[in-house]
Amino acid sequence: MTISNYLEPRILDHILTSSTTPFVTTTDIFASLHTGDPGETGTASPLASTPRFSVHMGVAVSSTNSNDTTASVVCSATGTVTFIGLWDGTSTALANHLWSGALTASRVVANVGDSVTLAVNGLTVTLD
């Protein structure tokens, strides 16, 4: 997964300076589904009007972190999901894009109302 432009300077400031600025605005993490690379801002190629959904991340082990509960969303559009984005909120206007990355296997959403589900440990974020 790729760290966003928003998060990169916050990580560097926290590690290399005395900054106390929080990385994110909440402890809740939300995922967005994309039909292509969402880019550094996380706003490109969204699965149209499908809401962001809560993803509970477990405790990091070494340089990786994974979701420790199942997470799912009912899709309000169709398409082939190939990327996922991570956010600190549900509203683009009020949230910050944190990470994005390609799925290991794409997921076809054939019908409005289909669900996309992330199994436990189905989403892994690596900082290396």
N, CA, C and O atoms as CSV, one atom per row, in Angstrom:
chain,resi,resn,atom,element,x,y,z
A,1,MET,N,N,0.843,-1.174,0.000
A,1,MET,CA,C,0.000,0.000,0.000
A,1,MET,C,C,0.887,1.236,0.000
A,1,MET,O,O,2.016,1.202,0.490
A,2,THR,N,N,0.374,2.315,-0.546
A,2,THR,CA,C,1.100,3.570,-0.659
A,2,THR,C,C,0.607,4.552,0.397
A,2,THR,O,O,-0.599,4.716,0.582
A,3,ILE,N,N,1.525,5.194,1.078
A,3,ILE,CA,C,1.169,6.221,2.058
A,3,ILE,C,C,0.788,7.494,1.304
A,3,ILE,O,O,1.441,7.860,0.326
A,4,SER,N,N,-0.261,8.160,1.757
A,4,SER,CA,C,-0.764,9.355,1.081
A,4,SER,C,C,0.124,10.572,1.321
A,4,SER,O,O,0.945,10.601,2.238
A,5,ASN,N,N,-0.069,11.576,0.463
A,5,ASN,CA,C,0.646,12.846,0.637
A,5,ASN,C,C,0.281,13.495,1.969
A,5,ASN,O,O,1.115,14.166,2.577
A,6,TYR,N,N,-0.944,13.304,2.424
A,6,TYR,CA,C,-1.367,13.863,3.712
A,6,TYR,C,C,-0.570,13.271,4.862
A,6,TYR,O,O,-0.129,14.003,5.748
A,7,LEU,N,N,-0.379,11.958,4.862
A,7,LEU,CA,C,0.221,11.268,6.001
A,7,LEU,C,C,1.749,11.316,6.013
A,7,LEU,O,O,2.354,11.311,7.085
A,8,GLU,N,N,2.379,11.362,4.845
A,8,GLU,CA,C,3.848,11.316,4.768
A,8,GLU,C,C,4.541,12.358,5.652
A,8,GLU,O,O,5.406,11.985,6.445
A,9,PRO,N,N,4.195,13.666,5.550
A,9,PRO,CA,C,4.900,14.642,6.383
A,9,PRO,C,C,4.606,14.493,7.879
A,9,PRO,O,O,5.448,14.826,8.713
A,10,ARG,N,N,3.419,13.995,8.218
A,10,ARG,CA,C,3.087,13.800,9.629
A,10,ARG,C,C,3.940,12.705,10.253
A,10,ARG,O,O,4.373,12.819,11.400
A,11,ILE,N,N,4.178,11.645,9.491
A,11,ILE,CA,C,5.045,10.581,9.987
A,11,ILE,C,C,6.464,11.110,10.157
A,11,ILE,O,O,7.087,10.888,11.196
A,12,LEU,N,N,6.978,11.805,9.151
A,12,LEU,CA,C,8.342,12.338,9.227
A,12,LEU,C,C,8.496,13.332,10.382
A,12,LEU,O,O,9.472,13.273,11.129
A,13,ASP,N,N,7.528,14.246,10.525
A,13,ASP,CA,C,7.599,15.220,11.615
A,13,ASP,C,C,7.560,14.542,12.971
A,13,ASP,O,O,8.289,14.936,13.882
A,14,HIS,N,N,6.727,13.538,13.115
A,14,HIS,CA,C,6.609,12.850,14.395
A,14,HIS,C,C,7.904,12.131,14.778
A,14,HIS,O,O,8.306,12.133,15.942
A,15,ILE,N,N,8.541,11.524,13.798
A,15,ILE,CA,C,9.757,10.760,14.068
A,15,ILE,C,C,10.991,11.659,14.175
A,15,ILE,O,O,11.844,11.443,15.035
A,16,LEU,N,N,11.085,12.659,13.309
A,16,LEU,CA,C,12.328,13.425,13.196
A,16,LEU,C,C,12.313,14.783,13.892
A,16,LEU,O,O,13.345,15.450,13.965
A,17,THR,N,N,11.158,15.199,14.404
A,17,THR,CA,C,11.079,16.485,15.109
A,17,THR,C,C,10.311,16.274,16.413
A,17,THR,O,O,9.985,15.145,16.780
A,18,SER,N,N,10.037,17.342,17.084
A,18,SER,CA,C,9.288,17.235,18.335
A,18,SER,C,C,7.793,17.482,18.113
A,18,SER,O,O,7.083,17.833,19.055
A,19,SER,N,N,7.315,17.305,16.899
A,19,SER,CA,C,5.911,17.539,16.578
A,19,SER,C,C,5.000,16.629,17.397
A,19,SER,O,O,5.276,15.442,17.572
A,20,THR,N,N,3.928,17.201,17.885
A,20,THR,CA,C,2.917,16.411,18.596
A,20,THR,C,C,1.604,16.391,17.818
A,20,THR,O,O,0.572,15.985,18.352
A,21,THR,N,N,1.639,16.824,16.567
A,21,THR,CA,C,0.451,16.806,15.730
A,21,THR,C,C,0.003,15.366,15.519
A,21,THR,O,O,0.806,14.525,15.115
A,22,PRO,N,N,-1.267,15.071,15.785
A,22,PRO,CA,C,-1.723,13.694,15.590
A,22,PRO,C,C,-1.725,13.326,14.111
A,22,PRO,O,O,-1.949,14.173,13.247
A,23,PHE,N,N,-1.471,12.050,13.835
A,23,PHE,CA,C,-1.458,11.562,12.452
A,23,PHE,C,C,-2.847,11.616,11.842
A,23,PHE,O,O,-3.018,12.040,10.700
A,24,VAL,N,N,-3.835,11.184,12.609
A,24,VAL,CA,C,-5.203,11.100,12.118
A,24,VAL,C,C,-6.136,11.794,13.092
A,24,VAL,O,O,-5.776,12.072,14.235
A,25,THR,N,N,-7.347,12.069,12.612
A,25,THR,CA,C,-8.299,12.808,13.436
A,25,THR,C,C,-9.183,11.914,14.290
A,25,THR,O,O,-9.995,12.420,15.065
A,26,THR,N,N,-9.047,10.602,14.170
A,26,THR,CA,C,-9.884,9.666,14.915
A,26,THR,C,C,-9.157,8.335,15.051
A,26,THR,O,O,-8.153,8.105,14.378
A,27,THR,N,N,-9.644,7.477,15.896
A,27,THR,CA,C,-9.071,6.131,15.986
A,27,THR,C,C,-9.810,5.153,15.071
A,27,THR,O,O,-9.427,3.988,14.962
A,28,ASP,N,N,-10.869,5.632,14.415
A,28,ASP,CA,C,-11.622,4.795,13.481
A,28,ASP,C,C,-11.007,4.908,12.088
A,28,ASP,O,O,-10.668,6.002,11.638
A,29,ILE,N,N,-10.867,3.782,11.419
A,29,ILE,CA,C,-10.340,3.752,10.066
A,29,ILE,C,C,-11.463,3.295,9.139
A,29,ILE,O,O,-12.219,2.381,9.469
A,30,PHE,N,N,-11.564,3.940,7.977
A,30,PHE,CA,C,-12.606,3.640,7.014
A,30,PHE,C,C,-11.979,3.305,5.664
A,30,PHE,O,O,-10.970,3.894,5.276
A,31,ALA,N,N,-12.582,2.362,4.956
A,31,ALA,CA,C,-12.074,1.929,3.656
A,31,ALA,C,C,-12.987,2.429,2.544
A,31,ALA,O,O,-14.203,2.518,2.708
A,32,SER,N,N,-12.373,2.753,1.412
A,32,SER,CA,C,-13.116,3.106,0.205
A,32,SER,C,C,-12.713,2.138,-0.892
A,32,SER,O,O,-11.570,1.685,-0.945
A,33,LEU,N,N,-13.668,1.821,-1.776
A,33,LEU,CA,C,-13.424,0.899,-2.876
A,33,LEU,C,C,-13.214,1.679,-4.165
A,33,LEU,O,O,-13.879,2.684,-4.416
A,34,HIS,N,N,-12.265,1.194,-4.988
A,34,HIS,CA,C,-11.913,1.906,-6.218
A,34,HIS,C,C,-11.776,0.947,-7.390
A,34,HIS,O,O,-11.374,-0.205,-7.224
A,35,THR,N,N,-12.116,1.438,-8.577
A,35,THR,CA,C,-12.011,0.655,-9.799
A,35,THR,C,C,-10.665,0.869,-10.492
A,35,THR,O,O,-10.407,0.279,-11.541
A,36,GLY,N,N,-9.831,1.687,-9.925
A,36,GLY,CA,C,-8.486,1.971,-10.412
A,36,GLY,C,C,-7.704,2.609,-9.291
A,36,GLY,O,O,-8.223,2.767,-8.186
A,37,ASP,N,N,-6.470,2.977,-9.552
A,37,ASP,CA,C,-5.613,3.582,-8.531
A,37,ASP,C,C,-6.242,4.879,-8.031
A,37,ASP,O,O,-6.497,5.779,-8.831
A,38,PRO,N,N,-6.500,4.996,-6.719
A,38,PRO,CA,C,-7.113,6.213,-6.187
A,38,PRO,C,C,-6.166,7.401,-6.120
A,38,PRO,O,O,-6.603,8.524,-5.871
A,39,GLY,N,N,-4.878,7.171,-6.336
A,39,GLY,CA,C,-3.905,8.256,-6.319
A,39,GLY,C,C,-3.565,8.715,-4.916
A,39,GLY,O,O,-4.080,8.185,-3.931
A,40,GLU,N,N,-2.692,9.707,-4.839
A,40,GLU,CA,C,-2.191,10.208,-3.551
A,40,GLU,C,C,-3.268,10.883,-2.706
A,40,GLU,O,O,-3.140,10.955,-1.484
A,41,THR,N,N,-4.327,11.376,-3.345
A,41,THR,CA,C,-5.403,12.017,-2.582
A,41,THR,C,C,-6.538,11.051,-2.257
A,41,THR,O,O,-7.415,11.372,-1.456
A,42,GLY,N,N,-6.527,9.862,-2.878
A,42,GLY,CA,C,-7.543,8.862,-2.603
A,42,GLY,C,C,-8.869,9.085,-3.272
A,42,GLY,O,O,-9.820,8.351,-3.004
A,43,THR,N,N,-8.971,10.088,-4.147
A,43,THR,CA,C,-10.269,10.446,-4.708
A,43,THR,C,C,-10.501,9.955,-6.137
A,43,THR,O,O,-11.613,10.087,-6.648
A,44,ALA,N,N,-9.493,9.398,-6.793
A,44,ALA,CA,C,-9.661,8.943,-8.169
A,44,ALA,C,C,-10.320,7.557,-8.207
A,44,ALA,O,O,-10.122,6.739,-7.308
A,45,SER,N,N,-11.081,7.318,-9.228
A,45,SER,CA,C,-11.674,6.016,-9.554
A,45,SER,C,C,-12.491,5.370,-8.430
A,45,SER,O,O,-12.340,4.172,-8.190
A,46,PRO,N,N,-13.348,6.119,-7.736
A,46,PRO,CA,C,-14.157,5.460,-6.693
A,46,PRO,C,C,-15.217,4.560,-7.312
A,46,PRO,O,O,-15.655,4.796,-8.438
A,47,LEU,N,N,-15.626,3.535,-6.585
A,47,LEU,CA,C,-16.793,2.758,-6.986
A,47,LEU,C,C,-17.977,3.661,-6.669
A,47,LEU,O,O,-18.338,3.828,-5.504
A,48,ALA,N,N,-18.576,4.240,-7.693
A,48,ALA,CA,C,-19.529,5.340,-7.583
A,48,ALA,C,C,-20.490,5.211,-6.419
A,48,ALA,O,O,-21.168,4.195,-6.266
A,49,SER,N,N,-20.540,6.226,-5.618
A,49,SER,CA,C,-21.461,6.422,-4.487
A,49,SER,C,C,-21.517,5.283,-3.481
A,49,SER,O,O,-22.433,5.240,-2.659
A,50,THR,N,N,-20.557,4.356,-3.523
A,50,THR,CA,C,-20.502,3.319,-2.493
A,50,THR,C,C,-19.877,3.930,-1.248
A,50,THR,O,O,-18.796,4.513,-1.333
A,51,PRO,N,N,-20.523,3.814,-0.099
A,51,PRO,CA,C,-20.008,4.487,1.101
A,51,PRO,C,C,-18.717,3.860,1.625
A,51,PRO,O,O,-18.426,2.689,1.380
A,52,ARG,N,N,-17.959,4.673,2.351
A,52,ARG,CA,C,-16.808,4.121,3.073
A,52,ARG,C,C,-17.332,3.274,4.214
A,52,ARG,O,O,-18.431,3.501,4.719
A,53,PHE,N,N,-16.536,2.297,4.613
A,53,PHE,CA,C,-16.984,1.394,5.667
A,53,PHE,C,C,-15.882,1.219,6.698
A,53,PHE,O,O,-14.693,1.289,6.386
A,54,SER,N,N,-16.304,0.991,7.923
A,54,SER,CA,C,-15.385,0.887,9.055
A,54,SER,C,C,-14.559,-0.392,8.972
A,54,SER,O,O,-15.075,-1.470,8.677
A,55,VAL,N,N,-13.261,-0.243,9.240
A,55,VAL,CA,C,-12.335,-1.371,9.283
A,55,VAL,C,C,-11.582,-1.276,10.604
A,55,VAL,O,O,-10.922,-0.273,10.876
A,56,HIS,N,N,-11.679,-2.312,11.419
A,56,HIS,CA,C,-10.978,-2.313,12.703
A,56,HIS,C,C,-9.630,-2.994,12.531
A,56,HIS,O,O,-9.554,-4.175,12.194
A,57,MET,N,N,-8.574,-2.234,12.767
A,57,MET,CA,C,-7.223,-2.764,12.623
A,57,MET,C,C,-6.732,-3.263,13.975
A,57,MET,O,O,-6.998,-2.659,15.014
A,58,GLY,N,N,-6.014,-4.373,13.941
A,58,GLY,CA,C,-5.453,-4.937,15.156
A,58,GLY,C,C,-4.157,-4.243,15.532
A,58,GLY,O,O,-3.847,-3.175,15.004
A,59,VAL,N,N,-3.411,-4.831,16.429
A,59,VAL,CA,C,-2.127,-4.294,16.873
A,59,VAL,C,C,-1.063,-4.686,15.856
A,59,VAL,O,O,-1.031,-5.828,15.398
A,60,ALA,N,N,-0.196,-3.750,15.505
A,60,ALA,CA,C,0.864,-4.012,14.536
A,60,ALA,C,C,1.840,-5.067,15.065
A,60,ALA,O,O,2.177,-5.096,16.248
A,61,VAL,N,N,2.273,-5.920,14.158
A,61,VAL,CA,C,3.287,-6.917,14.452
A,61,VAL,C,C,4.424,-6.662,13.478
A,61,VAL,O,O,4.241,-6.733,12.263
A,62,SER,N,N,5.592,-6.366,14.015
A,62,SER,CA,C,6.743,-6.008,13.199
A,62,SER,C,C,6.362,-4.802,12.347
A,62,SER,O,O,6.039,-3.751,12.901
A,63,SER,N,N,6.386,-4.913,11.038
A,63,SER,CA,C,6.084,-3.766,10.182
A,63,SER,C,C,4.743,-3.907,9.468
A,63,SER,O,O,4.500,-3.229,8.470
A,64,THR,N,N,3.872,-4.782,9.971
A,64,THR,CA,C,2.573,-4.969,9.329
A,64,THR,C,C,1.420,-4.859,10.328
A,64,THR,O,O,1.577,-5.068,11.531
A,65,ASN,N,N,0.268,-4.525,9.778
A,65,ASN,CA,C,-0.950,-4.428,10.554
A,65,ASN,C,C,-2.083,-4.953,9.686
A,65,ASN,O,O,-2.112,-4.693,8.484
A,66,SER,N,N,-3.012,-5.685,10.277
A,66,SER,CA,C,-4.133,-6.248,9.526
A,66,SER,C,C,-5.436,-6.021,10.275
A,66,SER,O,O,-5.448,-5.780,11.482
A,67,ASN,N,N,-6.538,-6.106,9.526
A,67,ASN,CA,C,-7.839,-5.991,10.181
A,67,ASN,C,C,-8.077,-7.231,11.039
A,67,ASN,O,O,-7.787,-8.353,10.625
A,68,ASP,N,N,-8.607,-7.009,12.236
A,68,ASP,CA,C,-8.816,-8.133,13.151
A,68,ASP,C,C,-10.278,-8.531,13.295
A,68,ASP,O,O,-10.613,-9.392,14.109
A,69,THR,N,N,-11.146,-7.909,12.508
A,69,THR,CA,C,-12.547,-8.306,12.430
A,69,THR,C,C,-12.971,-8.260,10.968
A,69,THR,O,O,-12.325,-7.605,10.149
A,70,THR,N,N,-14.052,-8.953,10.644
A,70,THR,CA,C,-14.603,-8.896,9.296
A,70,THR,C,C,-15.199,-7.509,9.067
A,70,THR,O,O,-15.803,-6.928,9.969
A,71,ALA,N,N,-15.028,-6.989,7.866
A,71,ALA,CA,C,-15.595,-5.683,7.504
A,71,ALA,C,C,-16.282,-5.828,6.156
A,71,ALA,O,O,-15.780,-6.527,5.276
A,72,SER,N,N,-17.427,-5.173,5.987
A,72,SER,CA,C,-18.116,-5.280,4.703
A,72,SER,C,C,-18.915,-4.018,4.411
A,72,SER,O,O,-19.199,-3.210,5.294
A,73,VAL,N,N,-19.264,-3.882,3.136
A,73,VAL,CA,C,-20.071,-2.750,2.692
A,73,VAL,C,C,-21.035,-3.244,1.619
A,73,VAL,O,O,-20.689,-4.093,0.797
A,74,VAL,N,N,-22.240,-2.703,1.642
A,74,VAL,CA,C,-23.213,-2.958,0.588
A,74,VAL,C,C,-22.972,-1.906,-0.485
A,74,VAL,O,O,-23.017,-0.707,-0.207
A,75,CYS,N,N,-22.719,-2.352,-1.703
A,75,CYS,CA,C,-22.343,-1.448,-2.785
A,75,CYS,C,C,-23.572,-0.835,-3.454
A,75,CYS,O,O,-24.570,-1.514,-3.696
A,76,SER,N,N,-23.478,0.453,-3.744
A,76,SER,CA,C,-24.566,1.158,-4.408
A,76,SER,C,C,-24.252,1.418,-5.876
A,76,SER,O,O,-24.909,2.232,-6.525
A,77,ALA,N,N,-23.233,0.712,-6.402
A,77,ALA,CA,C,-22.863,0.821,-7.812
A,77,ALA,C,C,-22.225,-0.497,-8.230
A,77,ALA,O,O,-21.886,-1.331,-7.390
A,78,THR,N,N,-22.068,-0.672,-9.525
A,78,THR,CA,C,-21.422,-1.873,-10.039
A,78,THR,C,C,-20.064,-1.515,-10.632
A,78,THR,O,O,-19.812,-0.362,-10.983
A,79,GLY,N,N,-19.201,-2.508,-10.738
A,79,GLY,CA,C,-17.881,-2.305,-11.317
A,79,GLY,C,C,-16.920,-3.347,-10.788
A,79,GLY,O,O,-17.286,-4.195,-9.974
A,80,THR,N,N,-15.686,-3.276,-11.261
A,80,THR,CA,C,-14.649,-4.187,-10.804
A,80,THR,C,C,-13.735,-3.446,-9.848
A,80,THR,O,O,-13.036,-2.513,-10.244
A,81,VAL,N,N,-13.741,-3.860,-8.596
A,81,VAL,CA,C,-12.934,-3.215,-7.556
A,81,VAL,C,C,-11.513,-3.777,-7.638
A,81,VAL,O,O,-11.307,-4.988,-7.551
A,82,THR,N,N,-10.542,-2.884,-7.805
A,82,THR,CA,C,-9.139,-3.302,-7.928
A,82,THR,C,C,-8.233,-2.662,-6.885
A,82,THR,O,O,-7.112,-3.123,-6.672
A,83,PHE,N,N,-8.713,-1.593,-6.226
A,83,PHE,CA,C,-7.920,-0.878,-5.225
A,83,PHE,C,C,-8.778,-0.572,-4.016
A,83,PHE,O,O,-10.007,-0.567,-4.090
A,84,ILE,N,N,-8.104,-0.313,-2.891
A,84,ILE,CA,C,-8.775,0.100,-1.662
A,84,ILE,C,C,-8.028,1.306,-1.101
A,84,ILE,O,O,-6.807,1.405,-1.227
A,85,GLY,N,N,-8.765,2.215,-0.485
A,85,GLY,CA,C,-8.169,3.369,0.180
A,85,GLY,C,C,-8.523,3.351,1.651
A,85,GLY,O,O,-9.574,2.836,2.033
A,86,LEU,N,N,-7.661,3.905,2.476
A,86,LEU,CA,C,-7.930,4.000,3.913
A,86,LEU,C,C,-8.004,5.468,4.307
A,86,LEU,O,O,-7.208,6.287,3.848
A,87,TRP,N,N,-8.969,5.791,5.162
A,87,TRP,CA,C,-9.297,7.158,5.559
A,87,TRP,C,C,-9.488,7.240,7.066
A,87,TRP,O,O,-9.669,6.224,7.738
A,88,ASP,N,N,-9.444,8.465,7.589
A,88,ASP,CA,C,-9.744,8.673,9.003
A,88,ASP,C,C,-11.152,9.232,9.206
A,88,ASP,O,O,-11.455,9.778,10.267
A,89,GLY,N,N,-11.997,9.100,8.212
A,89,GLY,CA,C,-13.383,9.541,8.315
A,89,GLY,C,C,-14.181,9.101,7.108
A,89,GLY,O,O,-13.629,8.537,6.163
A,90,THR,N,N,-15.484,9.356,7.137
A,90,THR,CA,C,-16.358,8.901,6.056
A,90,THR,C,C,-16.613,9.964,4.999
A,90,THR,O,O,-16.980,9.623,3.874
A,91,SER,N,N,-16.435,11.219,5.315
A,91,SER,CA,C,-16.721,12.307,4.389
A,91,SER,C,C,-15.424,12.833,3.776
A,91,SER,O,O,-14.498,13.194,4.502
A,92,THR,N,N,-15.352,12.879,2.444
A,92,THR,CA,C,-14.148,13.381,1.779
A,92,THR,C,C,-13.811,14.789,2.243
A,92,THR,O,O,-12.637,15.118,2.413
A,93,ALA,N,N,-14.813,15.614,2.447
A,93,ALA,CA,C,-14.574,17.002,2.853
A,93,ALA,C,C,-13.976,17.105,4.255
A,93,ALA,O,O,-13.274,18.073,4.550
A,94,LEU,N,N,-14.238,16.132,5.118
A,94,LEU,CA,C,-13.791,16.206,6.506
A,94,LEU,C,C,-12.745,15.163,6.876
A,94,LEU,O,O,-12.215,15.188,7.986
A,95,ALA,N,N,-12.447,14.256,5.971
A,95,ALA,CA,C,-11.538,13.154,6.282
A,95,ALA,C,C,-10.215,13.308,5.537
A,95,ALA,O,O,-10.099,14.076,4.582
A,96,ASN,N,N,-9.233,12.560,6.000
A,96,ASN,CA,C,-7.913,12.561,5.378
A,96,ASN,C,C,-7.611,11.173,4.825
A,96,ASN,O,O,-7.806,10.157,5.493
A,97,HIS,N,N,-7.132,11.162,3.595
A,97,HIS,CA,C,-6.725,9.908,2.969
A,97,HIS,C,C,-5.388,9.492,3.568
A,97,HIS,O,O,-4.476,10.312,3.671
A,98,LEU,N,N,-5.260,8.228,3.963
A,98,LEU,CA,C,-4.064,7.754,4.651
A,98,LEU,C,C,-3.215,6.836,3.783
A,98,LEU,O,O,-2.023,7.086,3.599
A,99,TRP,N,N,-3.802,5.801,3.259
A,99,TRP,CA,C,-3.092,4.786,2.471
A,99,TRP,C,C,-3.975,4.352,1.321
A,99,TRP,O,O,-5.193,4.528,1.365
A,100,SER,N,N,-3.362,3.782,0.285
A,100,SER,CA,C,-4.114,3.103,-0.764
A,100,SER,C,C,-3.249,1.997,-1.345
A,100,SER,O,O,-2.021,2.044,-1.275
A,101,GLY,N,N,-3.905,1.012,-1.916
A,101,GLY,CA,C,-3.162,-0.079,-2.522
A,101,GLY,C,C,-4.047,-0.975,-3.363
A,101,GLY,O,O,-5.271,-0.978,-3.234
A,102,ALA,N,N,-3.391,-1.739,-4.231
A,102,ALA,CA,C,-4.094,-2.676,-5.107
A,102,ALA,C,C,-4.512,-3.916,-4.331
A,102,ALA,O,O,-3.808,-4.359,-3.423
A,103,LEU,N,N,-5.644,-4.464,-4.689
A,103,LEU,CA,C,-6.088,-5.730,-4.122
A,103,LEU,C,C,-5.277,-6.857,-4.755
A,103,LEU,O,O,-4.844,-6.739,-5.901
A,104,THR,N,N,-5.071,-7.930,-4.029
A,104,THR,CA,C,-4.364,-9.078,-4.600
A,104,THR,C,C,-5.242,-9.794,-5.626
A,104,THR,O,O,-4.723,-10.445,-6.533
A,105,ALA,N,N,-6.546,-9.682,-5.495
A,105,ALA,CA,C,-7.495,-10.222,-6.473
A,105,ALA,C,C,-8.642,-9.227,-6.605
A,105,ALA,O,O,-9.194,-8.779,-5.599
A,106,SER,N,N,-9.001,-8.882,-7.827
A,106,SER,CA,C,-10.094,-7.932,-8.026
A,106,SER,C,C,-11.422,-8.577,-7.622
A,106,SER,O,O,-11.541,-9.800,-7.541
A,107,ARG,N,N,-12.399,-7.734,-7.374
A,107,ARG,CA,C,-13.733,-8.192,-6.956
A,107,ARG,C,C,-14.757,-7.544,-7.869
A,107,ARG,O,O,-14.861,-6.319,-7.914
A,108,VAL,N,N,-15.514,-8.353,-8.595
A,108,VAL,CA,C,-16.550,-7.832,-9.480
A,108,VAL,C,C,-17.824,-7.627,-8.673
A,108,VAL,O,O,-18.329,-8.557,-8.044
A,109,VAL,N,N,-18.335,-6.408,-8.697
A,109,VAL,CA,C,-19.624,-6.090,-8.091
A,109,VAL,C,C,-20.615,-6.068,-9.247
A,109,VAL,O,O,-20.698,-5.083,-9.981
A,110,ALA,N,N,-21.360,-7.148,-9.406
A,110,ALA,CA,C,-22.244,-7.317,-10.567
A,110,ALA,C,C,-23.577,-6.605,-10.416
A,110,ALA,O,O,-24.180,-6.192,-11.406
A,111,ASN,N,N,-24.041,-6.460,-9.167
A,111,ASN,CA,C,-25.370,-5.888,-8.928
A,111,ASN,C,C,-25.318,-4.857,-7.817
A,111,ASN,O,O,-24.577,-5.011,-6.846
A,112,VAL,N,N,-26.110,-3.806,-7.965
A,112,VAL,CA,C,-26.288,-2.865,-6.860
A,112,VAL,C,C,-26.867,-3.656,-5.703
A,112,VAL,O,O,-27.806,-4.428,-5.893
A,113,GLY,N,N,-26.327,-3.477,-4.517
A,113,GLY,CA,C,-26.778,-4.227,-3.349
A,113,GLY,C,C,-25.881,-5.397,-3.008
A,113,GLY,O,O,-26.026,-5.996,-1.942
A,114,ASP,N,N,-24.940,-5.741,-3.909
A,114,ASP,CA,C,-23.952,-6.774,-3.583
A,114,ASP,C,C,-23.040,-6.256,-2.483
A,114,ASP,O,O,-22.831,-5.049,-2.359
A,115,SER,N,N,-22.501,-7.158,-1.694
A,115,SER,CA,C,-21.572,-6.782,-0.624
A,115,SER,C,C,-20.140,-7.133,-1.007
A,115,SER,O,O,-19.884,-8.121,-1.695
A,116,VAL,N,N,-19.232,-6.312,-0.552
A,116,VAL,CA,C,-17.803,-6.621,-0.606
A,116,VAL,C,C,-17.373,-6.800,0.835
A,116,VAL,O,O,-17.622,-5.932,1.672
A,117,THR,N,N,-16.729,-7.920,1.133
A,117,THR,CA,C,-16.348,-8.252,2.494
A,117,THR,C,C,-14.849,-8.477,2.588
A,117,THR,O,O,-14.253,-9.135,1.736
A,118,LEU,N,N,-14.249,-7.925,3.628
A,118,LEU,CA,C,-12.849,-8.180,3.957
A,118,LEU,C,C,-12.834,-9.170,5.109
A,118,LEU,O,O,-13.301,-8.857,6.204
A,119,ALA,N,N,-12.305,-10.353,4.873
A,119,ALA,CA,C,-12.182,-11.345,5.937
A,119,ALA,C,C,-11.155,-10.872,6.953
A,119,ALA,O,O,-10.370,-9.968,6.667
A,120,VAL,N,N,-11.153,-11.468,8.125
A,120,VAL,CA,C,-10.125,-11.170,9.119
A,120,VAL,C,C,-8.766,-11.384,8.465
A,120,VAL,O,O,-8.543,-12.398,7.804
A,121,ASN,N,N,-7.868,-10.441,8.649
A,121,ASN,CA,C,-6.541,-10.421,8.030
A,121,ASN,C,C,-6.579,-10.302,6.513
A,121,ASN,O,O,-5.589,-10.592,5.841
A,122,GLY,N,N,-7.714,-9.876,5.970
A,122,GLY,CA,C,-7.846,-9.694,4.527
A,122,GLY,C,C,-7.256,-8.400,4.028
A,122,GLY,O,O,-7.040,-8.235,2.827
A,123,LEU,N,N,-6.995,-7.485,4.929
A,123,LEU,CA,C,-6.386,-6.199,4.590
A,123,LEU,C,C,-5.107,-6.079,5.412
A,123,LEU,O,O,-5.156,-6.072,6.642
A,124,THR,N,N,-3.985,-5.986,4.750
A,124,THR,CA,C,-2.704,-5.863,5.445
A,124,THR,C,C,-2.010,-4.592,4.994
A,124,THR,O,O,-1.869,-4.338,3.798
A,125,VAL,N,N,-1.580,-3.803,5.955
A,125,VAL,CA,C,-0.831,-2.567,5.693
A,125,VAL,C,C,0.589,-2.809,6.168
A,125,VAL,O,O,0.817,-3.248,7.295
A,126,THR,N,N,1.544,-2.514,5.290
A,126,THR,CA,C,2.953,-2.721,5.617
A,126,THR,C,C,3.695,-1.401,5.578
A,126,THR,O,O,3.497,-0.598,4.666
A,127,LEU,N,N,4.533,-1.178,6.544
A,127,LEU,CA,C,5.389,0.008,6.568
A,127,LEU,C,C,6.820,-0.513,6.567
A,127,LEU,O,O,7.332,-0.972,7.589
A,128,ASP,N,N,7.449,-0.434,5.411
A,128,ASP,CA,C,8.777,-1.011,5.248
A,128,ASP,C,C,9.680,-0.098,4.468
A,128,ASP,O,O,10.843,-0.431,4.237
